[in-house]
Amino acid sequence: MNSSIQSSERKKEALFPLSFSYFSRKWWGIPGFLLLVFIFLLPVWRLVWLSISSGEGISLELYQEVMIEKATWKTIQNTVIITVASTLLSLILGVGLAFIMAYLNIRTKKWLQLFIFLPFLIPSYISTLAWVQFFGGNGPIQFLFHQSVNLYSMGGIIFVLGLSHYPLVYLMSVEVFRRIPRELKYAANTSGASGGVVFRKVIFPMALPGIASGGILAFLSNIDNFGIPAFLGIPANIRVLSTYIYEQIIGYGPSAFARAAVLSVILGVIALLGTVLQWAIIRKSNVSETAARDIEPRYFLPRGWRNAVEIVLWMFLLLTTLLPLVVMASTSFIKAYGLSLSWENLTLKNYSYLLFEDAKTGAAIGNSVTLALVTMLICMVIGTVIAYLRFKKPSVLVRVSEIIVTIPYALPGTVFALAIILMWLQPVPGFQPGVYGTIWILLIAYITRFTVLQMRGSLTAFSQIDSSMEEAARISGAKALAKWRSILFPLLMPGILSGAALVFLTALTELTVSSLLWSSGSETVGVVIFSFEQAGYTTYSTAFSTLIVGSVLIMGILFVLLERIWKKKVMKSD
């Protein structure tokens, strides 16, 4: 009798997972869930509410006012053209490189892949400075061809955006290419299909989900990017929505925040339309599941052709990744911007000024490192807990929590920054915590935006652990503490630390959110570099950027070495 009652209760819980009995047994999760709603979801609602509210209630008058302005439509047009064109460039480069790396018998693929990812590891505003110097009056293009290229244009913005985000397309495409069964290619070749037909009829349709996913990531990154349009567009009076929202907020007019909220909703709608388009492409592709990962080449080039392809690849990667950074670094040693790169014009005074004389630079480094460390630690706790619950105790509440935590990162950066301002000016009616205008609002924003990165890294770590290992430890009589210390923790640590490293590096060099939230005394690395460049101190901005690039590369190398040491230690203990 009791067993039948318990079985009936379990069936009810399966049918109604959010029933009262479910909440009563999960009472400890309700405060946590409400806290997630308060921190991660309520700011977005505040933003939308500001755009549609007026003194008389809900109104769309502000939308009408903003949308009849010619400047708004010109800005939307610029945003769409730049975003679509840069995404197409990212797709061409990312898919092409993914196909070569997945299928051709070229050598040194590990080193090639490192250079492919380098544009993604370097902050985009630093890459912009590097390209400006590369094409500038003292760059190699001027030296070789006696002609400089103007990047302060729509073409320049599209070029730098496309090169900055093609690694996202590559990352999502290369694995899908490798998982397409090679037997399908052989079958098509046996039927007389040419290489072009095989790619068009077999490979491309099956790789479409990965290509579309990479494309939407590049699209969202391009539409979200603030640094590149700000560095290249503002001087040329070329507005996109992200920089237009920034101009509205720093204008401090009577309706500045409300107008910015309307523009933010418009930007969010464009981003949503791009996401829906990706979903429609994948839905119509009718792609079946792919096979296991296969890293062996499928096209074998003769030695001469292989050497030619490798030379072209290395030239492209060195030209688009390393050389602009070298040119930027060389500019940082010049006494004054515009002087030629000769021994008599070289100096270390730019670095001396930044490291020992300018108080803002030291404060910015301290602020960014502190914010990145604290953000990493807090995100490590929150993200790992959500990932653990998602993996071990999945429920509707946990799945909804996962979606809520993802929303702030899915929003464009300027939109999210405005949402944080509106939220924390007065989070509860009548209560003003006073965090706006301090470094605390930056910390809140970083935690809210980057928790999803840690959650994804930790979820990947949990999913790679075979449940039989934990079950074997339990059967052997191991207690919970011993099980975690000896089995789970060593296996989980590399994945959790990967997510933590991504959070740290992203927070360390963040600009988009910081550009709207910083105040005097809470400047960050990105804000100071942006301020130097806007004020015309190019030698200081390039010197500071060179220091940051060097630090990021050193930290990346150290992380890889520590991960290898940890894995060897775990394997020895096994």
Buried (B, 14 or more C-beta within 10 A) or exposed (E): EEEEEEEEEEEEBEEEEEEEEBEEEBEEBEEBBEEBBEBBBBBBEBBBEBBBBEEEEEEEEBBEBBEEEEEBEEBBEBBBBBBBBBBBBBBEBBBBBBBBBBBBBBEEBEEBBBBBBBBBBBBBBBBBBBBBBBBBEBBBBBEEEEEBBEBBBBBBBBBBBBBBBBBBBBBBBBBBBBBBBEEBBEEBBEEEBEEEEBBEEBBBBBBBBBBBBBBBBBBBBBBBBBBBBBBBBBEBEBBBBBBBBBBBBEEEEEBBBBBBBBBBBBBBEBBEEBBEBBEEBBEEBEBEEBEEEBEEBBEEBEEEEBEEBBEEBBEBBEEBBEBBBBBBBBBBBBEEBEBEBEEEBEBEEBBEBBBEEBEBBEBBBEBBBEBBEBBBBBBBEBBBBBBBBBBEEEBEBBEBBBEBBBBBBBBBBBBBBBBBBBBBBEBEEEEEBEBBBBBBBBBBBBBBBBBBBBBBBBBBBBEEBEEEEBEEBEEEEBEEEEBBEEBBEBBBBBBBBBBBBBBBBBBBBBBBBBBBBBEEEBBBBBBBBBBBBEEEBBBBBBBBBBBBBEBBBEBBEEBEEEBEEBBEEBEEEE
